[in-house]
Amino acid sequence: MPKLDIAGVLIGANGKSAASGIPVNHLRVGLSAHSSLLSHLLRTLSNRVLPPPLPPPQILALLHLLTSLDTQNHPQNIGCGEREARLASSLLLSRGGLIHGIGRSGDVNEMQPKAAGSSVICCVVKIGVKDLLQNSLKMAFLKKSTVTVLPTCTGLSILLCLLTLKKSSPPTATKVLWCRIDQKSCIKSVQSCGLTLLTVPTKKVNDTVTTDLVALSSLLAFHGSSVLCCITTTSCFAPRVPDDIVSISKILKSKNTPHLINNAYGLQSNFINDMLVQSVNKGRVDYVVSSLDKNFMVPVGGAVVFGPDKGKIKDVGKMYPGRANGRVVEDLFVSLLEVGREGYEELWEYRRRLLPKFVKVFGEVAEANGERLLKTEGNDISFGMTLENFTNEECGDIGSMLFTRCLSGCRVVPTGVSKNIGGEEFRGFGSSTDDYGVCYLTAACAVGMKEREVNEFGKRLDSCLKEVVKKREKRERKKEKEKEKEKEKE
Ligand SMILES: Cc1ncc(COP(=O)(O)O)c(C=O)c1O
């Protein structure tokens, strides 16, 4: 059988145009774009690195080509199964995409027989993410390992890692040591697995809230083999700073205890990436979980799990029950091909260059309002300023005023808030410590933020704080007047 491809059909094996009237040289020029697109794909698959960025129309063409390989797009195909990628909506049909989803019932990373295109897309995504981590972010330990891209966000992906660890551990290992960080998802991941959360308290050192290694070691010694693993966190809201994962990984190695690192948005920080590499080299790291949306700027929905042991990383994919929606992988495929390796490196580098400006603007606003920036060295993503001159009630007002002024993402943390999460009581919730002592406001300089946004952030925050003070002065003047009137009456 002669090999048939589009060039073969249009030009023919004899070198003559099969499409009557179209000069062969015209066809060859047109077809060269097509073949360069395919060789782009071939290079990615064989060199196992991200190719140079493609223009959006080329990516769309590739996406259509790959999804056209799925069985439901074959005109001869009669689907006789209970799930045959049929869509009731013509609108959805025109949108196309990975309708068959990804994976098989036993493994979310398995090839999909009815959807060869989805399988190719999954391969490219895995190659692309691994290339970025291993080569752009210098995680050399990935050379002999792999990554698992999950269609679940950070919290649910942590849950899958916990279940994977549970499967390979003795049934008595039911406790999870967790260095306190006030973000609910991780707590819920542990609770949803039916595991017991052992909170390791943090300690306050000057402005920072940081890992208490002594508390961690003594809890580990006390609970011994009933500890399934320890969860640490690298990316967190100021004044919490990243856990000292290098020291913790050494302790865990000496105690033969698994280590899961919640690296939700840490990939954008060189400081954190460096700590990850050192932790793997000097201690024990089983799983690192990073969000796709927060690090790669794609729609919310996925995470990447990686670590030095290939087998363990693959096992997480096998823990996922059933197939998954293909949208997350498709979005990442499009982004990786359009932005490319250099594009992502530039995005992360831009954030690093923007940091001093962000800190300067934030610090100036703090100073202009009689406050100060919290000194939280070690956290180069999230920053905080005190709100010492504001009452707890005013702090609440500041939070909602910022939101209505279209400044999203700022967090105002008042003092004395307690929260119960699934039966666990957390005092001083928000600050990752029982009593931080002062109300504060945080903001993040995250990947994708632009210089003009930093300037606008400064202006809006400043005007908001001044407005709160003005309102307070107005209230006080009114009270004074009322007092004077009372006196006059007397
Ligand atoms: C430290 C930390 N862990 C977990 C999460 C939860 O992430 P996701 O919503 O992707 O599950 C977040 C979200 O911001 C976070 O900051």
The ligand as an ORCA input file, in Angstrom:
! r2SCAN-3c Opt
* xyz 0 1
  C      -1.052     27.522     49.587
  C      -2.241     27.112     48.789
  N      -2.608     25.823     48.759
  C      -3.665     25.394     48.062
  C      -4.423     26.276     47.344
  C      -5.612     25.751     46.622
  O      -5.398     25.763     45.286
  P      -6.509     25.190     44.270
  O      -7.615     26.181     44.308
  O      -5.748     25.163     42.991
  O      -6.932     23.866     44.751
  C      -4.086     27.631     47.335
  C      -4.888     28.590     46.597
  O      -4.623     29.752     46.515
  C      -2.974     28.062     48.082
  O      -2.645     29.344     48.140
*
